Amino acid sequence: MNRELGAFLRMRRSEVAPEDVGMAGGPRRRVRGLRREELAQLAGISVEYLVRLEQGRTTQPSASVLESLATALGLTDAERAHLFDLAAPRARPRPSGGVRPELARLLERVADADVPALVTGHRLDVLAWNRLADALFPGLCRPGANLARYNFLHDQSATLYSEHEEVLRATVGQLRLATGRHPDDPALLSLIGELSVRSERFRVLWAGRVVKERTHGVKRFRHPVVGELTLRYETFDVPGGPGQRLSLLHPEPDGVSEESLRLLASWGTP
């Protein structure tokens, strides 16, 4: 995992413009992003120590060093958490693939309020859903389904999301976080290998070490039944379900999306 830490630092260093941190840039620089000497100066560590970190040849760095590097690189909260995960993997509860029956029943009650809802695991396996989520994501909500496979490998995904590229980046970012938190999960590594073989776009994004954790925001859809649809989403960790996340979607108060979601709910009702 120290090699992965070094690769992550190198990638993030290459993406910081010198001008953004008060250093001289210009067209004559041969190095993309910051030089090692510049990052070491910003983080208050020696160049030799940074070299060992980037080459995976050092012992576990201290929390103060990691904080200094995160600040110098301008890491987001998700990237900072990933940096700490890579440097010192913590013991975490083994993720469970099952969803509590009480939660599954709650999802169906939520459907009565015209709210699509689904539960995913740390690998983005789809563990539970309600009828409205099934109607919103054509072809996704099936036993054994995986959201990452759906987003990268299924034609429905490319036409369903108005901002498909952003969805792909967020998907890769979530999987990258998962590898830091669960580095010894063979099923997760197998999924990443499968996606790397089957999707060129996944290979490119994965090589960029994108790290994202989307907890809320807006998704825009081009649904085959109801057309344009703008929904807000909120994502929560499931208590008592290690690695599980509950996602709820609700319409923007624009009238159009609300009516479209009601139509979709009636269309999806047996």
C-alpha atoms as an extended CHARMM CRD file, in Angstrom:
* protein
*
       270  EXT
         1         1  MET       CA              0.0000000000        0.0000000000        0.0000000000  PROA      1               0.0000000000
         2         2  ASN       CA              3.0360000000        2.3250000000        0.3860000000  PROA      2               0.0000000000
         3         3  ARG       CA              3.4850000000        2.1310000000       -3.3860000000  PROA      3               0.0000000000
         4         4  GLU       CA             -0.0870000000        3.2820000000       -3.8410000000  PROA      4               0.0000000000
         5         5  LEU       CA              0.5390000000        6.1380000000       -1.3980000000  PROA      5               0.0000000000
         6         6  GLY       CA              3.5520000000        7.2250000000       -3.4500000000  PROA      6               0.0000000000
         7         7  ALA       CA              1.6170000000        7.0420000000       -6.7100000000  PROA      7               0.0000000000
         8         8  PHE       CA             -1.2040000000        9.1020000000       -5.2080000000  PROA      8               0.0000000000
         9         9  LEU       CA              1.2210000000       11.7960000000       -4.0200000000  PROA      9               0.0000000000
        10        10  ARG       CA              2.9530000000       11.9520000000       -7.4020000000  PROA      10              0.0000000000
        11        11  MET       CA             -0.3490000000       12.2720000000       -9.2520000000  PROA      11              0.0000000000
        12        12  ARG       CA             -1.6540000000       15.0220000000       -6.9630000000  PROA      12              0.0000000000
        13        13  ARG       CA              1.6810000000       16.8750000000       -7.0960000000  PROA      13              0.0000000000
        14        14  SER       CA              1.5010000000       16.9010000000      -10.8820000000  PROA      14              0.0000000000
        15        15  GLU       CA             -1.9280000000       18.5320000000      -10.7660000000  PROA      15              0.0000000000
        16        16  VAL       CA             -1.0300000000       21.5600000000       -8.6020000000  PROA      16              0.0000000000
        17        17  ALA       CA             -0.1680000000       24.6560000000      -10.6360000000  PROA      17              0.0000000000
        18        18  PRO       CA              2.8080000000       26.5280000000       -9.1140000000  PROA      18              0.0000000000
        19        19  GLU       CA              0.9610000000       29.8320000000       -9.5190000000  PROA      19              0.0000000000
        20        20  ASP       CA             -1.8350000000       28.5480000000       -7.2730000000  PROA      20              0.0000000000
        21        21  VAL       CA              0.5430000000       28.1870000000       -4.3280000000  PROA      21              0.0000000000
        22        22  GLY       CA              2.5120000000       31.3910000000       -4.8610000000  PROA      22              0.0000000000
        23        23  MET       CA              5.4350000000       29.9270000000       -6.8090000000  PROA      23              0.0000000000
        24        24  ALA       CA              6.8430000000       30.9390000000      -10.1630000000  PROA      24              0.0000000000
        25        25  GLY       CA              5.4630000000       29.0610000000      -13.1430000000  PROA      25              0.0000000000
        26        26  GLY       CA              5.8850000000       29.8700000000      -16.7980000000  PROA      26              0.0000000000
        27        27  PRO       CA              6.1480000000       28.0320000000      -20.1250000000  PROA      27              0.0000000000
        28        28  ARG       CA              9.8010000000       27.0250000000      -19.6550000000  PROA      28              0.0000000000
        29        29  ARG       CA              9.0960000000       24.6080000000      -16.8060000000  PROA      29              0.0000000000
        30        30  ARG       CA              9.7470000000       21.0240000000      -17.8750000000  PROA      30              0.0000000000
        31        31  VAL       CA              7.8740000000       19.5240000000      -14.9150000000  PROA      31              0.0000000000
        32        32  ARG       CA              4.0980000000       19.3400000000      -14.8980000000  PROA      32              0.0000000000
        33        33  GLY       CA              2.7450000000       20.6700000000      -11.6140000000  PROA      33              0.0000000000
        34        34  LEU       CA              5.0130000000       21.1080000000       -8.6010000000  PROA      34              0.0000000000
        35        35  ARG       CA              8.6040000000       19.9590000000       -8.3670000000  PROA      35              0.0000000000
        36        36  ARG       CA              9.5000000000       17.7320000000       -5.4380000000  PROA      36              0.0000000000
        37        37  GLU       CA             11.5740000000       20.5350000000       -3.9720000000  PROA      37              0.0000000000
        38        38  GLU       CA              8.5750000000       22.8630000000       -4.0780000000  PROA      38              0.0000000000
        39        39  LEU       CA              6.1790000000       20.4270000000       -2.4370000000  PROA      39              0.0000000000
        40        40  ALA       CA              8.7420000000       19.5800000000        0.2360000000  PROA      40              0.0000000000
        41        41  GLN       CA              9.1610000000       23.2920000000        0.9790000000  PROA      41              0.0000000000
        42        42  LEU       CA              5.3980000000       23.8440000000        1.1960000000  PROA      42              0.0000000000
        43        43  ALA       CA              4.9250000000       20.8170000000        3.4690000000  PROA      43              0.0000000000
        44        44  GLY       CA              7.9330000000       21.5690000000        5.6680000000  PROA      44              0.0000000000
        45        45  ILE       CA              9.6810000000       18.2420000000        5.0640000000  PROA      45              0.0000000000
        46        46  SER       CA             12.9610000000       17.3070000000        3.4470000000  PROA      46              0.0000000000
        47        47  VAL       CA             13.2040000000       16.4870000000       -0.2440000000  PROA      47              0.0000000000
        48        48  GLU       CA             14.8570000000       13.1680000000        0.6430000000  PROA      48              0.0000000000
        49        49  TYR       CA             11.8990000000       12.1800000000        2.8230000000  PROA      49              0.0000000000
        50        50  LEU       CA              9.4080000000       13.1260000000        0.0820000000  PROA      50              0.0000000000
        51        51  VAL       CA             11.3920000000       11.0060000000       -2.3960000000  PROA      51              0.0000000000
        52        52  ARG       CA             11.1590000000        8.0160000000       -0.0550000000  PROA      52              0.0000000000
        53        53  LEU       CA              7.4160000000        8.5900000000        0.3630000000  PROA      53              0.0000000000
        54        54  GLU       CA              6.8210000000        8.7850000000       -3.3850000000  PROA      54              0.0000000000
        55        55  GLN       CA              8.9110000000        5.6850000000       -3.9980000000  PROA      55              0.0000000000
        56        56  GLY       CA              7.2210000000        3.6790000000       -1.2400000000  PROA      56              0.0000000000
        57        57  ARG       CA             10.4710000000        3.2470000000        0.6870000000  PROA      57              0.0000000000
        58        58  THR       CA              9.5460000000        4.7700000000        4.0490000000  PROA      58              0.0000000000
        59        59  THR       CA              7.7570000000        3.6210000000        7.1590000000  PROA      59              0.0000000000
        60        60  GLN       CA              4.3570000000        4.9540000000        8.1400000000  PROA      60              0.0000000000
        61        61  PRO       CA              4.4560000000        8.7850000000        8.0030000000  PROA      61              0.0000000000
        62        62  SER       CA              3.1910000000       10.7220000000       10.9980000000  PROA      62              0.0000000000
        63        63  ALA       CA             -0.2080000000       12.3960000000       11.0990000000  PROA      63              0.0000000000
        64        64  SER       CA              1.4720000000       15.8210000000       11.1250000000  PROA      64              0.0000000000
        65        65  VAL       CA              3.3710000000       15.0200000000        7.9070000000  PROA      65              0.0000000000
        66        66  LEU       CA              0.1890000000       13.8010000000        6.2350000000  PROA      66              0.0000000000
        67        67  GLU       CA             -1.6880000000       16.9310000000        7.3380000000  PROA      67              0.0000000000
        68        68  SER       CA              1.1000000000       19.1230000000        5.9410000000  PROA      68              0.0000000000
        69        69  LEU       CA              1.0680000000       17.2820000000        2.6110000000  PROA      69              0.0000000000
        70        70  ALA       CA             -2.7360000000       17.4430000000        2.3970000000  PROA      70              0.0000000000
        71        71  THR       CA             -2.6570000000       21.2020000000        3.0120000000  PROA      71              0.0000000000
        72        72  ALA       CA              0.1800000000       21.8190000000        0.5680000000  PROA      72              0.0000000000
        73        73  LEU       CA             -1.5820000000       19.8400000000       -2.1650000000  PROA      73              0.0000000000
        74        74  GLY       CA             -4.9710000000       21.4290000000       -1.4720000000  PROA      74              0.0000000000
        75        75  LEU       CA             -6.6700000000       18.0520000000       -1.0550000000  PROA      75              0.0000000000
        76        76  THR       CA            -10.4280000000       17.7890000000       -0.6970000000  PROA      76              0.0000000000
        77        77  ASP       CA            -11.8700000000       16.1390000000        2.3990000000  PROA      77              0.0000000000
        78        78  ALA       CA            -12.3330000000       12.8840000000        0.4730000000  PROA      78              0.0000000000
        79        79  GLU       CA             -8.7650000000       12.9920000000       -0.8960000000  PROA      79              0.0000000000
        80        80  ARG       CA             -7.3820000000       13.7500000000        2.5510000000  PROA      80              0.0000000000
        81        81  ALA       CA             -9.2500000000       10.7520000000        4.0310000000  PROA      81              0.0000000000
        82        82  HSD       CA             -7.8790000000        8.5850000000        1.1990000000  PROA      82              0.0000000000
        83        83  LEU       CA             -4.3310000000        9.7990000000        1.8910000000  PROA      83              0.0000000000
        84        84  PHE       CA             -4.6360000000        8.7590000000        5.5480000000  PROA      84              0.0000000000
        85        85  ASP       CA             -6.1860000000        5.4090000000        4.5500000000  PROA      85              0.0000000000
        86        86  LEU       CA             -3.2630000000        4.6650000000        2.2360000000  PROA      86              0.0000000000
        87        87  ALA       CA             -0.6700000000        5.6660000000        4.8260000000  PROA      87              0.0000000000
        88        88  ALA       CA             -2.1710000000        3.7360000000        7.7330000000  PROA      88              0.0000000000
        89        89  PRO       CA             -4.9490000000        1.3020000000        6.8420000000  PROA      89              0.0000000000
        90        90  ARG       CA             -7.2990000000        1.0550000000        9.8010000000  PROA      90              0.0000000000
        91        91  ALA       CA             -9.0240000000       -2.0360000000       11.0580000000  PROA      91              0.0000000000
        92        92  ARG       CA            -12.6130000000       -1.8040000000        9.8260000000  PROA      92              0.0000000000
        93        93  PRO       CA            -15.6230000000       -4.0560000000       10.3560000000  PROA      93              0.0000000000
        94        94  ARG       CA            -15.9960000000       -6.6160000000        7.5900000000  PROA      94              0.0000000000
        95        95  PRO       CA            -18.6380000000       -5.2460000000        5.1950000000  PROA      95              0.0000000000
        96        96  SER       CA            -21.8790000000       -7.1480000000        5.1180000000  PROA      96              0.0000000000
        97        97  GLY       CA            -23.6500000000       -8.0240000000        1.8890000000  PROA      97              0.0000000000
        98        98  GLY       CA            -27.0630000000       -8.3540000000        3.5050000000  PROA      98              0.0000000000
        99        99  VAL       CA            -29.5420000000       -5.5800000000        4.2520000000  PROA      99              0.0000000000
       100       100  ARG       CA            -31.5550000000       -5.6310000000        7.4620000000  PROA      100             0.0000000000
       101       101  PRO       CA            -35.1840000000       -6.6370000000        6.7110000000  PROA      101             0.0000000000
       102       102  GLU       CA            -36.4120000000       -3.5500000000        8.5600000000  PROA      102             0.0000000000
       103       103  LEU       CA            -34.4730000000       -1.3140000000        6.1750000000  PROA      103             0.0000000000
       104       104  ALA       CA            -35.8050000000       -3.1680000000        3.1280000000  PROA      104             0.0000000000
       105       105  ARG       CA            -39.3820000000       -2.6330000000        4.3600000000  PROA      105             0.0000000000
       106       106  LEU       CA            -38.6490000000        1.0420000000        4.9750000000  PROA      106             0.0000000000
       107       107  LEU       CA            -37.5480000000        1.4920000000        1.3640000000  PROA      107             0.0000000000
       108       108  GLU       CA            -40.9530000000        0.3850000000        0.1430000000  PROA      108             0.0000000000
       109       109  ARG       CA            -42.6960000000        2.7780000000        2.5440000000  PROA      109             0.0000000000
       110       110  VAL       CA            -40.4970000000        5.5830000000        1.1920000000  PROA      110             0.0000000000
       111       111  ALA       CA            -41.7810000000        4.8020000000       -2.3100000000  PROA      111             0.0000000000
       112       112  ASP       CA            -45.2270000000        5.9740000000       -1.2020000000  PROA      112             0.0000000000
       113       113  ALA       CA            -43.7370000000        9.4570000000       -0.8590000000  PROA      113             0.0000000000
       114       114  ASP       CA            -42.4640000000        9.4360000000       -4.4650000000  PROA      114             0.0000000000
       115       115  VAL       CA            -38.8400000000        9.0610000000       -3.3300000000  PROA      115             0.0000000000
       116       116  PRO       CA            -36.5450000000        6.6430000000       -5.2130000000  PROA      116             0.0000000000
       117       117  ALA       CA            -34.2990000000        4.8640000000       -2.7050000000  PROA      117             0.0000000000
       118       118  LEU       CA            -31.5690000000        2.2440000000       -2.8980000000  PROA      118             0.0000000000
       119       119  VAL       CA            -28.8300000000        0.7650000000       -0.7390000000  PROA      119             0.0000000000
       120       120  THR       CA            -25.3580000000        0.0450000000       -2.0950000000  PROA      120             0.0000000000
       121       121  GLY       CA            -22.3110000000       -1.6570000000       -0.5780000000  PROA      121             0.0000000000
       122       122  HSD       CA            -18.7050000000       -0.4730000000       -0.5660000000  PROA      122             0.0000000000
       123       123  ARG       CA            -18.1210000000       -2.1190000000       -3.9770000000  PROA      123             0.0000000000
       124       124  LEU       CA            -21.2560000000       -0.3360000000       -5.2710000000  PROA      124             0.0000000000
       125       125  ASP       CA            -23.1910000000       -3.6000000000       -5.3040000000  PROA      125             0.0000000000
       126       126  VAL       CA            -26.9260000000       -2.8130000000       -5.3460000000  PROA      126             0.0000000000
       127       127  LEU       CA            -28.2310000000       -4.4960000000       -2.2040000000  PROA      127             0.0000000000
       128       128  ALA       CA            -31.8060000000       -3.1870000000       -1.9150000000  PROA      128             0.0000000000
       129       129  TRP       CA            -34.1430000000       -0.7870000000       -3.6950000000  PROA      129             0.0000000000
       130       130  ASN       CA            -37.7470000000        0.3090000000       -3.9120000000  PROA      130             0.0000000000
       131       131  ARG       CA            -40.1080000000        0.2380000000       -6.8970000000  PROA      131             0.0000000000
       132       132  LEU       CA            -39.4810000000        3.8480000000       -7.8280000000  PROA      132             0.0000000000
       133       133  ALA       CA            -35.7080000000        3.3510000000       -7.9410000000  PROA      133             0.0000000000
       134       134  ASP       CA            -36.3330000000        0.3650000000      -10.2200000000  PROA      134             0.0000000000
       135       135  ALA       CA            -38.3980000000        2.5880000000      -12.5030000000  PROA      135             0.0000000000
       136       136  LEU       CA            -35.8200000000        5.4150000000      -12.4260000000  PROA      136             0.0000000000
       137       137  PHE       CA            -32.7910000000        3.2460000000      -13.3030000000  PROA      137             0.0000000000
       138       138  PRO       CA            -33.8560000000        0.9520000000      -16.1590000000  PROA      138             0.0000000000
       139       139  GLY       CA            -32.1290000000       -2.4180000000      -15.9670000000  PROA      139             0.0000000000
       140       140  LEU       CA            -30.1800000000       -1.7270000000      -12.7660000000  PROA      140             0.0000000000
       141       141  CYS       CA            -32.2120000000       -3.0130000000       -9.8320000000  PROA      141             0.0000000000
       142       142  ARG       CA            -31.6740000000       -6.7540000000      -10.0930000000  PROA      142             0.0000000000
       143       143  PRO       CA            -30.1220000000       -9.3210000000       -7.7250000000  PROA      143             0.0000000000
       144       144  GLY       CA            -26.3390000000       -9.2390000000       -8.1180000000  PROA      144             0.0000000000
       145       145  ALA       CA            -26.3280000000       -5.8610000000       -9.8850000000  PROA      145             0.0000000000
       146       146  ASN       CA            -23.4470000000       -3.4470000000       -9.4520000000  PROA      146             0.0000000000
       147       147  LEU       CA            -23.6990000000        0.3120000000       -9.9950000000  PROA      147             0.0000000000
       148       148  ALA       CA            -20.1400000000        0.6290000000      -11.3550000000  PROA      148             0.0000000000
       149       149  ARG       CA            -20.7760000000       -2.0460000000      -13.9970000000  PROA      149             0.0000000000
       150       150  TYR       CA            -24.0560000000       -0.3530000000      -14.8680000000  PROA      150             0.0000000000
       151       151  ASN       CA            -22.4550000000        3.0760000000      -15.2790000000  PROA      151             0.0000000000
       152       152  PHE       CA            -19.4820000000        1.9200000000      -17.3560000000  PROA      152             0.0000000000
       153       153  LEU       CA            -20.6740000000       -1.1350000000      -19.2460000000  PROA      153             0.0000000000
       154       154  HSD       CA            -24.3930000000       -0.7080000000      -19.9510000000  PROA      154             0.0000000000
       155       155  ASP       CA            -25.8050000000        1.3720000000      -22.7940000000  PROA      155             0.0000000000
       156       156  GLN       CA            -28.7220000000        2.5200000000      -20.6040000000  PROA      156             0.0000000000
       157       157  SER       CA            -26.3390000000        4.5120000000      -18.4210000000  PROA      157             0.0000000000
       158       158  ALA       CA            -24.8820000000        6.5910000000      -21.2600000000  PROA      158             0.0000000000
       159       159  THR       CA            -28.3350000000        7.7490000000      -22.3440000000  PROA      159             0.0000000000
       160       160  LEU       CA            -29.9070000000        7.9910000000      -18.8700000000  PROA      160             0.0000000000
       161       161  TYR       CA            -27.5810000000       10.5680000000      -17.3090000000  PROA      161             0.0000000000
       162       162  SER       CA            -27.4500000000       14.0640000000      -18.7850000000  PROA      162             0.0000000000
       163       163  GLU       CA            -23.9820000000       14.4840000000      -17.2320000000  PROA      163             0.0000000000
       164       164  HSD       CA            -22.6340000000       11.0050000000      -17.8350000000  PROA      164             0.0000000000
       165       165  GLU       CA            -18.9440000000       11.9100000000      -17.6000000000  PROA      165             0.0000000000
       166       166  GLU       CA            -19.3780000000       13.3910000000      -14.1290000000  PROA      166             0.0000000000
       167       167  VAL       CA            -21.2020000000       10.2330000000      -13.0450000000  PROA      167             0.0000000000
       168       168  LEU       CA            -18.2890000000        8.1170000000      -14.2950000000  PROA      168             0.0000000000
       169       169  ARG       CA            -15.7280000000       10.2280000000      -12.4280000000  PROA      169             0.0000000000
       170       170  ALA       CA            -17.7570000000       10.0180000000       -9.2330000000  PROA      170             0.0000000000
       171       171  THR       CA            -18.0500000000        6.2420000000       -9.6260000000  PROA      171             0.0000000000
       172       172  VAL       CA            -14.2890000000        5.8340000000       -9.9890000000  PROA      172             0.0000000000
       173       173  GLY       CA            -13.7070000000        8.1940000000       -7.0780000000  PROA      173             0.0000000000
       174       174  GLN       CA            -15.9380000000        6.1110000000       -4.8250000000  PROA      174             0.0000000000
       175       175  LEU       CA            -14.1650000000        2.8780000000       -5.8090000000  PROA      175             0.0000000000
       176       176  ARG       CA            -10.7840000000        4.5100000000       -5.2170000000  PROA      176             0.0000000000
       177       177  LEU       CA            -11.8780000000        5.4200000000       -1.6960000000  PROA      177             0.0000000000
       178       178  ALA       CA            -13.0310000000        1.8390000000       -1.1720000000  PROA      178             0.0000000000
       179       179  THR       CA             -9.6080000000        0.4300000000       -2.1040000000  PROA      179             0.0000000000
       180       180  GLY       CA             -8.0100000000        2.5980000000        0.5840000000  PROA      180             0.0000000000
       181       181  ARG       CA            -10.5140000000        1.4500000000        3.1930000000  PROA      181             0.0000000000
       182       182  HSD       CA            -10.6070000000       -2.2170000000        2.1570000000  PROA      182             0.0000000000
       183       183  PRO       CA             -7.2030000000       -2.9410000000        0.5440000000  PROA      183             0.0000000000
       184       184  ASP       CA             -7.4730000000       -6.7010000000        1.0900000000  PROA      184             0.0000000000
       185       185  ASP       CA            -10.9170000000       -7.2400000000       -0.4590000000  PROA      185             0.0000000000
       186       186  PRO       CA            -10.3900000000       -9.6950000000       -3.3690000000  PROA      186             0.0000000000
       187       187  ALA       CA            -13.8850000000       -9.1200000000       -4.7760000000  PROA      187             0.0000000000
       188       188  LEU       CA            -13.2300000000       -5.3780000000       -4.9640000000  PROA      188             0.0000000000
       189       189  LEU       CA             -9.8990000000       -5.9110000000       -6.7300000000  PROA      189             0.0000000000
       190       190  SER       CA            -11.5920000000       -8.3490000000       -9.1040000000  PROA      190             0.0000000000
       191       191  LEU       CA            -14.2590000000       -5.7550000000       -9.9690000000  PROA      191             0.0000000000
       192       192  ILE       CA            -11.6130000000       -3.1270000000      -10.6950000000  PROA      192             0.0000000000
       193       193  GLY       CA             -9.7340000000       -5.6030000000      -12.8850000000  PROA      193             0.0000000000
       194       194  GLU       CA            -12.9070000000       -6.4720000000      -14.7880000000  PROA      194             0.0000000000
       195       195  LEU       CA            -13.7810000000       -2.8230000000      -15.4140000000  PROA      195             0.0000000000
       196       196  SER       CA            -10.1990000000       -2.0770000000      -16.4750000000  PROA      196             0.0000000000
       197       197  VAL       CA            -10.3470000000       -4.8380000000      -19.0830000000  PROA      197             0.0000000000
       198       198  ARG       CA            -13.8270000000       -4.0130000000      -20.3950000000  PROA      198             0.0000000000
       199       199  SER       CA            -13.8480000000       -0.1990000000      -20.3280000000  PROA      199             0.0000000000
       200       200  GLU       CA            -11.1660000000        2.0570000000      -21.7670000000  PROA      200             0.0000000000
       201       201  ARG       CA            -12.7610000000        5.0870000000      -20.0810000000  PROA      201             0.0000000000
       202       202  PHE       CA            -12.5080000000        3.3490000000      -16.7070000000  PROA      202             0.0000000000
       203       203  ARG       CA             -8.8040000000        2.6010000000      -17.3030000000  PROA      203             0.0000000000
       204       204  VAL       CA             -8.0870000000        6.2670000000      -18.0460000000  PROA      204             0.0000000000
       205       205  LEU       CA             -9.9850000000        7.5840000000      -15.0220000000  PROA      205             0.0000000000
       206       206  TRP       CA             -8.5370000000        4.9270000000      -12.7150000000  PROA      206             0.0000000000
       207       207  ALA       CA             -4.9980000000        5.8270000000      -13.7840000000  PROA      207             0.0000000000
       208       208  GLY       CA             -5.7510000000        9.4360000000      -12.8060000000  PROA      208             0.0000000000
       209       209  ARG       CA             -6.4070000000        8.3540000000       -9.1970000000  PROA      209             0.0000000000
       210       210  VAL       CA             -9.6390000000       10.3040000000       -8.9890000000  PROA      210             0.0000000000
       211       211  VAL       CA            -10.9670000000       10.4060000000       -5.4120000000  PROA      211             0.0000000000
       212       212  LYS       CA            -14.5380000000       11.5460000000       -4.7600000000  PROA      212             0.0000000000
       213       213  GLU       CA            -17.2030000000       10.9870000000       -2.1620000000  PROA      213             0.0000000000
       214       214  ARG       CA            -20.5980000000       12.2930000000       -3.2080000000  PROA      214             0.0000000000
       215       215  THR       CA            -22.9110000000       12.6800000000       -0.2280000000  PROA      215             0.0000000000
       216       216  HSD       CA            -25.4020000000       15.0940000000       -1.7720000000  PROA      216             0.0000000000
       217       217  GLY       CA            -26.0160000000       17.0140000000       -4.9460000000  PROA      217             0.0000000000
       218       218  VAL       CA            -28.0700000000       17.0700000000       -8.1400000000  PROA      218             0.0000000000
       219       219  LYS       CA            -28.4960000000       14.4530000000      -10.8380000000  PROA      219             0.0000000000
       220       220  ARG       CA            -30.0790000000       15.2080000000      -14.2030000000  PROA      220             0.0000000000
       221       221  PHE       CA            -31.7200000000       12.4230000000      -16.1630000000  PROA      221             0.0000000000
       222       222  ARG       CA            -33.0150000000       11.8450000000      -19.6950000000  PROA      222             0.0000000000
       223       223  HSD       CA            -35.4570000000        9.1300000000      -18.7730000000  PROA      223             0.0000000000
       224       224  PRO       CA            -36.8770000000        6.9720000000      -21.6080000000  PROA      224             0.0000000000
       225       225  VAL       CA            -40.4130000000        7.2260000000      -20.1520000000  PROA      225             0.0000000000
       226       226  VAL       CA            -40.7600000000       10.7100000000      -18.6290000000  PROA      226             0.0000000000
       227       227  GLY       CA            -37.9660000000       12.6410000000      -20.3430000000  PROA      227             0.0000000000
       228       228  GLU       CA            -35.9370000000       15.3760000000      -18.5960000000  PROA      228             0.0000000000
       229       229  LEU       CA            -35.8180000000       14.9510000000      -14.8440000000  PROA      229             0.0000000000
       230       230  THR       CA            -33.7700000000       16.8290000000      -12.2240000000  PROA      230             0.0000000000
       231       231  LEU       CA            -33.4360000000       15.1790000000       -8.8210000000  PROA      231             0.0000000000
       232       232  ARG       CA            -31.5290000000       16.0300000000       -5.6810000000  PROA      232             0.0000000000
       233       233  TYR       CA            -29.8880000000       13.1710000000       -3.8100000000  PROA      233             0.0000000000
       234       234  GLU       CA            -28.7700000000       12.6240000000       -0.2320000000  PROA      234             0.0000000000
       235       235  THR       CA            -26.5800000000        9.6720000000        0.7500000000  PROA      235             0.0000000000
       236       236  PHE       CA            -26.2050000000        8.3330000000        4.2940000000  PROA      236             0.0000000000
       237       237  ASP       CA            -24.1290000000        5.6300000000        5.9530000000  PROA      237             0.0000000000
       238       238  VAL       CA            -26.3950000000        2.8170000000        7.1790000000  PROA      238             0.0000000000
       239       239  PRO       CA            -26.1020000000        2.2310000000       10.9570000000  PROA      239             0.0000000000
       240       240  GLY       CA            -25.3580000000       -1.4050000000       11.6680000000  PROA      240             0.0000000000
       241       241  GLY       CA            -24.4200000000       -2.0910000000        8.0350000000  PROA      241             0.0000000000
       242       242  PRO       CA            -20.6440000000       -1.5800000000        7.5830000000  PROA      242             0.0000000000
       243       243  GLY       CA            -19.9000000000       -0.1240000000        4.1580000000  PROA      243             0.0000000000
       244       244  GLN       CA            -23.5720000000        0.2400000000        3.2280000000  PROA      244             0.0000000000
       245       245  ARG       CA            -25.0000000000        3.5600000000        2.0310000000  PROA      245             0.0000000000
       246       246  LEU       CA            -28.6020000000        4.6360000000        1.5890000000  PROA      246             0.0000000000
       247       247  SER       CA            -29.3270000000        7.0260000000       -1.2930000000  PROA      247             0.0000000000
       248       248  LEU       CA            -32.5750000000        8.9820000000       -1.4680000000  PROA      248             0.0000000000
       249       249  LEU       CA            -33.6030000000       11.1160000000       -4.4400000000  PROA      249             0.0000000000
       250       250  HSD       CA            -36.2500000000       13.8170000000       -4.5150000000  PROA      250             0.0000000000
       251       251  PRO       CA            -37.3620000000       16.3140000000       -7.1710000000  PROA      251             0.0000000000
       252       252  GLU       CA            -36.3410000000       19.9180000000       -7.4670000000  PROA      252             0.0000000000
       253       253  PRO       CA            -39.3080000000       22.1470000000       -6.5800000000  PROA      253             0.0000000000
       254       254  ASP       CA            -39.7440000000       23.2460000000      -10.1900000000  PROA      254             0.0000000000
       255       255  GLY       CA            -43.1020000000       21.6020000000      -10.7870000000  PROA      255             0.0000000000
       256       256  VAL       CA            -41.8930000000       19.8180000000      -13.9110000000  PROA      256             0.0000000000
       257       257  SER       CA            -39.6430000000       17.2840000000      -12.1760000000  PROA      257             0.0000000000
       258       258  GLU       CA            -42.2040000000       16.7270000000       -9.4310000000  PROA      258             0.0000000000
       259       259  GLU       CA            -44.8940000000       15.9260000000      -11.9590000000  PROA      259             0.0000000000
       260       260  SER       CA            -42.5420000000       13.7050000000      -13.9700000000  PROA      260             0.0000000000
       261       261  LEU       CA            -41.6270000000       11.7350000000      -10.8570000000  PROA      261             0.0000000000
       262       262  ARG       CA            -45.3020000000       11.2540000000       -9.9930000000  PROA      262             0.0000000000
       263       263  LEU       CA            -45.8760000000        9.9900000000      -13.5210000000  PROA      263             0.0000000000
       264       264  LEU       CA            -42.9350000000        7.6310000000      -13.1940000000  PROA      264             0.0000000000
       265       265  ALA       CA            -44.2660000000        6.3760000000       -9.8520000000  PROA      265             0.0000000000
       266       266  SER       CA            -47.6500000000        5.5740000000      -11.3810000000  PROA      266             0.0000000000
       267       267  TRP       CA            -45.9960000000        3.9760000000      -14.4170000000  PROA      267             0.0000000000
       268       268  GLY       CA            -43.8540000000        1.7660000000      -12.1680000000  PROA      268             0.0000000000
       269       269  THR       CA            -46.7080000000        0.6370000000       -9.9290000000  PROA      269             0.0000000000
       270       270  PRO       CA            -47.8950000000       -2.9240000000      -10.6630000000  PROA      270             0.0000000000
